[in-house]
């Protein structure tokens, strides 16, 4: 059976359920999405842009997870697009060593993105290698010549090694092939291989130069967020009128500003892949803004005219002109897209979001479906004209008000158009017909939008929650199993659920070896809790169930990685729980043996009760030991707190000590100005040695001292000049108002900055002069010759690449030699500057001197 026949057997993508991305088998999604032939936009079943809903959401989750990886996020658009292309061209794992890798030329990768080789090397390979987002290896043939570049996208490798098959990046072979065919159809460079059918270029293949990568990435994300109708799912909320809702949606997808997204959208419109318009309203004013992906619409056989006809049939909510003042359509009228702009129900003609008119004022939401009120047309405007032909007043104010208002009454039939739907001043019916019509209209609108109704008792208005999950990708993945329960929560409850989910995600990130597993681990926890309950339909209180049972961790032991006896990081059984169970079983066996030895001949029931009593006493003893250990831990923590307080007190006492040099109070023994002066002296001495290392004879102390003195004079003059310049541009009164020691501290700090700059200049000068020495030149010549002698440069030693590599190697060798010579000479100068150690005289010379001295007693006797 061909792939076209398999595609024909599948239902329309718009009929898939909301959770089809998680419920449809991956094989079915692959059969619906991997094309065999055809060109993009031809409307055939094999069109690469004709994706099933499950496959589209699967690819969208994978691309978003790749772009949200810390190593990819924050990079330029050309680097992010390169990561997507290399990810799509990666080989599916089959147990080989080159799994998850792809081989490509740098020039070919540049053709994919519409840039040159230098841009790929400078803005793609270098930053992705630096962020550990991409590992590359040059592939060579048997002769040592490069034949390509082996690339490994690290987020994919980490996902397959740590996240498992449940990770969004772990696509199967068929899914990777579908993503690659989609990229080829959108912006592939096109190929003409030998003995094979040619691959036509993509829609944006001719777009090159500045902004080409941004346009390609934006088109890919927009296609993955577009339903089978071809209309892009627009984001909700307030947007700037200058950019428009389409630009705001694209800005959220690309992570850029709305003004930048507006430029991208304009270029895509000019390229003929995007169409923008506003739906016409009954008042001929501007209505909903819409963005159509023309290739997607053509792939499904929906031309722009047909889609316009479908979307214009019977809108549920009335359109209001720009500039009108009053109510707006409620938030639910914006469609299933919600605030995030991603992941709604797959519908053909209602993808655009109704935007607020430009001049309309904010107002509270009211019922959106009402019976139109048409007042009677009065000819002259007199008060009697509305009461019939005779123009008389009724006999009393309550006449006919006690009659039933129904379809059979003459009053109901002869009144206005709303007489049967609006109660008068008298007895109000038990249930207003207007309320019934509003409820019926709401039910019809909810049925058309695929929404679930919320039962509200007591005729009290309930604050409706957001229909879609949060825009954060981690929260969307984590709360996906309870998406149906999420719609039953109000906004306050949804905010509390988001806070609880963020707390659990933070705890999981601290526990798991790879923090990216946290959303999938939390989603697995919610799934297992739902299986225990029996499904979402059996949850009567969604908020309490999610916050107190679904999200919370249930440890079976003291290990923070344990959840219901399963390790969170590995998914295997918890070893600590197994050890506890084994220990309890061992204790039970031991206690049973003791009972049999001490009390032989007991009946079975008495033996069981005795064993249970001893086990209970043993558990109480273990609990008491645990309490004692916890008390000891708290005591140790208290002692540590006391030690920290003591250390803080000692630090405060040290801070209170005056400066040893100038006597300034509370300077911790050395004030800031004195510390800067010491630092200046050290820098001046180091600068003098750096100058003497290349300009003086190291064996002549006098010459070295002269150079050092000259450098000291130059630096001191520079410090004085810098301080004079600082005083010229600074207000002395403001400096003195800063504190009594502000002038002194500023002068000392200015001296440090000047001395540091001078020392750096002297070091650079020393390296330059030592690099011109014979030793450095010899090393540079050797490195130059060695680089040209390498096998891949022997064929063309005079080529630009060979000369560039040899020159670089010679420069590096010269720099290393200069640094080595400078270090050796500085060490020699430091040794010469050290004072010679004073050696004590030998005892043979000291004893006669000591023997000739008189003792204290002998001196007194001589004096007497």
Secondary structure, DSSP 8 states (H G I E B T S, - for coil): --HHHHHHHS--GGGS-TTHHHHS-HHHHHHHH---S--TTS--TT-TT---HHHHHHHHHHHHHHHTSTTTTTS-HHHHHHHHHHHHT----SSSTTTTEEEE-HHHHHHHHT--HHHHIIIIIHHHHHTTSEEEEEEE-TTS-EEEEEEEEHHHHHIIIII-TTSTT---HHHHHHHHHHHHHHH---B--TTS--B---TTTT--STTHHHHHHHHHHHHHTB-TTSBB----S---TTT-HHHHHHHHHHTS-HHHHHHHHHHHHHHTSEEEEEEE-TTSSEEEEEEEEHHHHHHTT--HHHHHHHHTS--SS----TT--S----GGGG-TTTTT-S-----SS--S-----TT--------S----------SS--GGGGG-SS----SSTTTTTTS--STT-HHHHHS-TTTTTS--SS---SS-HHHHHHHHHHHHHHHHHT-------TT-------SS--S-HHHHHHTGGGHHHHTTS-HHHHHHHHHHHHHHHHHHHHHSSSGGGHHHHHHHHHHHHHHHHT-GGG-S-HHHHIIIIISS---SSS-TTEETTEETTT-SB-HHHHHHHHHHHHHHHHHHHHHHHHSTT--HHHHHHHHHHHHHHHHHHHHHHHHHHHHHHHHHHHHHHHHHHHHHHHHHHHHTS--TTT--SSSTTS-HHHHHHHHHHHHHHHHHHHHHHHHS-TT-HHHHHHHHHHHHHHHHHHHHHHHHHHHHHS-HHHHHHT-TTHHHHHHHHHHHHHHHHHHHHHHHHHHHHHHTSHHHHHHHHHHHHHHHTSHHHHTTTTSHHHHHHHHHHHHHHHHHHHHHHHHHHHHHHHHHHS--------HHHHHHHHHHS--HHHHHHHH-
